[in-house]
Amino acid sequence: MNNEKHYYLTPLLFEKDVDLIVDAILQAQNNWGDKRNGTLAWDTFVQSRIDELERVLDIFKSTNYKELPTPPEEI
């Protein structure tokens, strides 16, 4: 397992795209929250999924927008 590689991706998302993803995360959180049925194992699973979505949502909230770079001039 020492040869595992860790990659990350920096996607190019515009504000409209981020808003769409955030809205989808919030809807998913609400849907998962509605699935709780009082069974300890299931409710724990649902809460873990909500927590995972919350981490992703926090990344979107804490990331700053950047200006697109100026394309290089053609020679």
MODELLER restraints for C-alpha pairs under 7 A, 6 or more apart:
rsr = mdl.restraints
at = mdl.atoms
rsr.add(forms.Gaussian(group=physical.xy_distance, feature=features.Distance(at['CA:22:A'], at['CA:57:A']), mean=6.47, stdev=0.5))
rsr.add(forms.Gaussian(group=physical.xy_distance, feature=features.Distance(at['CA:25:A'], at['CA:53:A']), mean=6.37, stdev=0.5))
rsr.add(forms.Gaussian(group=physical.xy_distance, feature=features.Distance(at['CA:29:A'], at['CA:50:A']), mean=5.52, stdev=0.5))
rsr.add(forms.Gaussian(group=physical.xy_distance, feature=features.Distance(at['CA:32:A'], at['CA:46:A']), mean=5.97, stdev=0.5))
rsr.add(forms.Gaussian(group=physical.xy_distance, feature=features.Distance(at['CA:32:A'], at['CA:50:A']), mean=6.91, stdev=0.5))
rsr.add(forms.Gaussian(group=physical.xy_distance, feature=features.Distance(at['CA:33:A'], at['CA:46:A']), mean=6.93, stdev=0.5))
rsr.add(forms.Gaussian(group=physical.xy_distance, feature=features.Distance(at['CA:36:A'], at['CA:42:A']), mean=6.96, stdev=0.5))
rsr.add(forms.Gaussian(group=physical.xy_distance, feature=features.Distance(at['CA:36:A'], at['CA:43:A']), mean=5.27, stdev=0.5))
rsr.add(forms.Gaussian(group=physical.xy_distance, feature=features.Distance(at['CA:36:A'], at['CA:46:A']), mean=6.81, stdev=0.5))
rsr.add(forms.Gaussian(group=physical.xy_distance, feature=features.Distance(at['CA:37:A'], at['CA:43:A']), mean=6.78, stdev=0.5))
